[in-house]
């Protein structure tokens, strides 16, 4: 089942591996489902049925000219769940992918959701406002879109270094991982890449947080995350989601799926088995 058709005819590219309890991994911006390479191998070896898919506009899914908002993304997730795991699955959302989980739960309920994990997630609200003072200034997102339109490829190379916390002294990932990240990101539609900055940067998921009630929820976030700061994201989500458990990774950057894969895999497997 390489593709699933969305409600508007867009094709969502899906990969499945392994057998056992189903887990759907929802990727971050501006990557593809293949970003979960370390997690997919570990989860399959641990006896899980792992499902990844490329968000519309990214990777091998359709690249439509419009429709890049979370109601549509939730529709696509629902289609993946219904076709691949009709009885439900655990959902793991990284960064932008956390928003899919939040909006899916609001629109469709939690009858088909066994557990939920938010990893470096944008939930509940990234944008700095009067009632969200720890958020990110709107100018940051506008600047990102401007750089994407001017030279998307130069932007992606620079962004990858911040994504993994790479600097003049620190090198938490190899050059190979940086090159791989650029390759995955460059597969995206330029329209989707820019439009999704507005989606993850300005969507307020605070009204969606009550929808997590009744869902066993794990939140993992790095304290050194400069892409999605922990205060308006992971810590705020932990306060707003009933009975959620927050694990803070001291000093880890945004892309902790690659900078701390062994720890993340261990925590995920323990949570999914628990």
N, C-alpha and C positions, 0 to 999 in steps of 0.2 A: 504494500500500500504506500507507494512513494508520494502520492499527492491526495489531498482532501479538498473538496470544493467548499469555499465559504458561501455565506448567504447571498453574496452579490456576484458569484461566479469566479472570484479570485481563487487561485490554486495555492494551497499551503503545502510545502514540501516537508515530509515527515520521515524520520528514521526510527526504527525499532530494533532493540537488541535484548537478548536474554529472556528469561521466563521467571515467573513468580509474581510477587505483589507489584502492581504497576506504579511507576513513578514518572511524572511528566516534568521535564526540565525546560524552563522558559528563559530564553537568553536575554542578555542585555544589549544595549545600544553601543555601537553600531555594528554588532557582530552577527553571528548566526548560531544555530543550535550546536554547531561543531565546537564552540568555545568550551563545552563541557567535556572535553576529551578525558581529562583526568577523572572526573566524576563518573562518566559513563563506564569506564573500565572498572573502577572500584565497585560500583553498584552492581554491575553485571556479575562480577566475581563474587559478590556478596549474596547473589541469588535473587536479584530484582529484575523485573521487566522494565527496561528504560526506554522512554519515548522522548525524542527531541524533535523540534520543528523550527523552521525559519519563519520569523514574523513576516507578514506581507510587507513587501518593499525591500526585503533583505535576503541575502543568500539566493537559494534556488526557488523561492516562492515567487508568485506573481508580483510585478512592480507596477501597480496602478498609479494613476496620476493624483488620486485623492483618497480620502478615507482614513487618514492616519490619526485616529483618536481612539480612546480607550473603550468606548462602547463597541466599536467595530472589532478591536483586538479581543474583547471578551467574547464576541460572537465566534471568532476564529478558534479561541480556546475551547469553547463549548463544542464546536464541530469536531475538534481533535479528540476530546473526551468521549463524545458520543460514538465516534467511529472506532477508536482504538481501545477504549476501556469503558464500555457502556455501563458497567457496574461501579465505576468510579476509580479514582487514583489519588495518590499523594501528589501534591503540587509543590514544586520548588522554583521560585522566581528570583532571578538575579537582577539587581538594579532596576531597569525599566520593567523587567518581567514581574516584579512584585506588584506592579499596578494591574496587570492582567488578572492576578489572583484576587485582588481587592474588588475590582469591578465585576469579575465573574461571580463572586459570592453575593454581591448586591443584586445582580440581575437574575441569577439562576439558583441561588441558595447553596447549601452545603451538603445536600443529599448524596452527591457523587464525589465529595471531597473527603478523603480519609484523614489527611493531615496537610498542613501548609508550612512551608519554610520560606522566609524572606531573607535573602542573602545580599548584603550591600544594597538594600532596596531603597527606591525613591519614596515609598510609602512612609508617612502620610502626605507630606506636602513639601516641595522643594523651594517654592518661591517665597522670597522675603516680603512680608506684608506687615501691616500694623499689628495684626493678631498672630503673626508668625515671624517674630523678630530674628530668630536664629537661621532663617532661610537664606537663600542665595539671591543676590541682587538681579533684577530683570536684565540689567545691562550685560551681565555675564552671558546669559543665553542669547541675547541679541548679537553679541560679539562672536559667539560660536557660530551662529547662522551666517554671519557676514564672512567669516573665514572659510566656512564650508563652500559658500558660493564663489569666493575668490579663487581658492585653490584647495579643493577638498582633500587632495592627496597629501599636501604639506601639512594640513591640519591634522589628518589622521596619524601621521608619523609623530607629530608633537604630542598629540593627545594620548597616544599609547604610552609614552614615557610617564606622564602624570598618572595614568590609569594604574600603572604598576609601581609607582613610586620610585622610578628610576631617576637618578641624578648624577652629578659629577662624582660623588663618592659612593652612593649606594647603587647596586645592580641586583635587585631581587629576582630578576628573570634574565634569561639569556637573550642574546641578539636574535637567536632563532625564534624565540617566543614573540619578540617584538615584530619580527618579519611576518610570522604567522598571523598575528593580530591584524597587521596592516592588510594582509591578503584577505582575511575574512571581512574586514570592514569595507574594503574597496569593492566588494561584490555587491554592495547595497546600491539602490537607486539614489541618485543625488537628491531627488525630490523627497524621498522618504527620510533620508539622513537629516535634512534640514527640518522637515515637518515634525519629526519625532522629538526634536529639541523642545518645541512648544508642548508636545504631548506629555513628556516626562517632567518638563521643567515648570509647567503652569497648572497641571491638573491637581485639584485639591481632593485627596482621598480621605480626608477626615470624616466626611459623611459615610464613607464605606466601612470604617473600622468596626461599627457594631455588627456588621455582617460576618465577622470572624467568630462571633459567639458560638460556642459549640464545636469549634474546630481546634484541635490540638495544634498550636502554632509555635514554631521556633524562629527566632530572629538572630542572625549572625551579622556583625558589622565590625569593620576595622576602625580603631580609634584614630588611625592616621589617614583616613579616607578624605582626600581633598576634592574628589569628584562629586561624591554624595556625602556631605558631612554628617557625622553620626548624630548630632543633636537634633536637627529637624527631621531626621529620618529614623534610624534604628531605635534611638532612645525614646523619641516621641511615639513611635509605633508601639513600643513595649508598654508605654503608659496608657495608650488608647485601646489596645486589643486585650480583651478580658483573658486573664490567665496565661498570657504569652510569656515565653521564656526567652530572655536576651542573653546571648554570649558575646562578649566584647573581645576582639582579638587586638591585644595591645600593639600599637604601632603599625598594624597592617594597613596597606592601601586599599583602593577600591577593588582591584583585580585579585582578590585573595584566593580565588579559585585556582590561580596559577602560582601565587607567591606563598601560599600555605595550603597546598592541595592535600597533603596527608592529614593535617589536622581537620580540615573541612570535611574530607571524606569520612573520617572517623566519627565526627560529630553528627553528620548527616545519617550515616548508617545506624548509629545508636538511636537517634531520634526516630527513624523510620521503622526500626525493629521494636521500639519501646511500646 
